Amino acid sequence: MSRLYVPKSERRVIEKYEPIDDPDEIIYKCPRCGAEMRYTDLQYLPSIKCINCGYRILYKVRAPGSKIIEAI
């Protein structure tokens, strides 16, 4: 007979995850030149592109912290 895995009941959190509500704290990064810019800096441009090199692909920098998701 196979046995089902029973997870331990204790939960550990490394850091508490807090969503970013202030758009000034959202940071984007250019993969070509590595420049970091805030969301409010990008609002003044007619299209989304890097302020330094003009590259049109930007990555959103992940917020610090972790989130716990319960498995089924």
C-alpha positions as CSV (number, residue, x, y, z in Angstrom):
1,M,0.0,0.0,0.0
2,S,1.2,3.5,-0.7
3,R,1.2,6.1,2.0
4,L,0.3,9.7,1.6
5,Y,2.7,12.4,2.5
6,V,1.6,14.4,5.5
7,P,3.4,17.8,5.7
8,K,4.6,19.1,9.0
9,S,2.2,21.5,10.7
10,E,4.8,24.2,11.5
11,R,5.2,27.0,9.0
12,R,8.2,29.2,8.7
13,V,8.3,32.6,7.1
14,I,11.6,34.1,6.0
15,E,10.3,37.6,5.5
16,K,6.8,39.1,5.4
17,Y,5.6,40.0,2.0
18,E,4.1,43.5,1.6
19,P,2.6,44.6,-1.7
20,I,3.8,47.9,-3.1
21,D,1.1,50.5,-3.1
22,D,3.2,53.5,-4.0
23,P,4.0,53.7,-7.7
24,D,7.2,55.6,-6.9
25,E,8.7,52.5,-5.3
26,I,8.2,50.3,-8.4
27,I,11.5,49.9,-10.2
28,Y,12.2,48.8,-13.8
29,K,15.6,47.6,-15.1
30,C,17.0,47.7,-18.6
31,P,18.6,44.4,-19.7
32,R,20.9,46.1,-22.2
33,C,22.6,48.8,-20.1
34,G,21.5,47.8,-16.6
35,A,20.0,51.2,-15.8
36,E,17.2,51.3,-13.1
37,M,14.3,53.7,-13.3
38,R,11.2,54.3,-11.3
39,Y,7.7,54.0,-12.7
40,T,7.1,57.7,-12.3
41,D,10.1,58.5,-14.5
42,L,8.5,56.3,-17.3
43,Q,5.2,58.1,-17.2
44,Y,6.6,61.2,-18.8
45,L,7.9,59.4,-21.9
46,P,5.6,58.9,-24.9
47,S,6.4,55.2,-25.1
48,I,8.0,52.8,-22.6
49,K,11.8,52.6,-23.2
50,C,15.0,52.9,-21.3
51,I,16.0,56.5,-20.4
52,N,19.7,55.9,-21.1
53,C,19.9,53.7,-24.2
54,G,16.4,53.7,-25.6
55,Y,15.9,49.9,-25.5
56,R,12.2,49.0,-25.5
57,I,12.3,46.0,-23.2
58,L,12.3,46.6,-19.4
59,Y,12.1,44.2,-16.6
60,K,10.2,44.9,-13.4
61,V,12.4,44.3,-10.4
62,R,10.9,41.9,-7.9
63,A,9.9,43.3,-4.5
64,P,11.9,42.1,-1.5
65,G,10.3,39.5,0.7
66,S,8.6,36.2,0.2
67,K,5.1,34.8,0.0
68,I,3.7,31.6,1.4
69,I,1.3,29.6,-0.8
70,E,-0.4,26.6,0.7
71,A,-0.3,23.4,-1.4
72,I,-3.3,21.3,-1.8
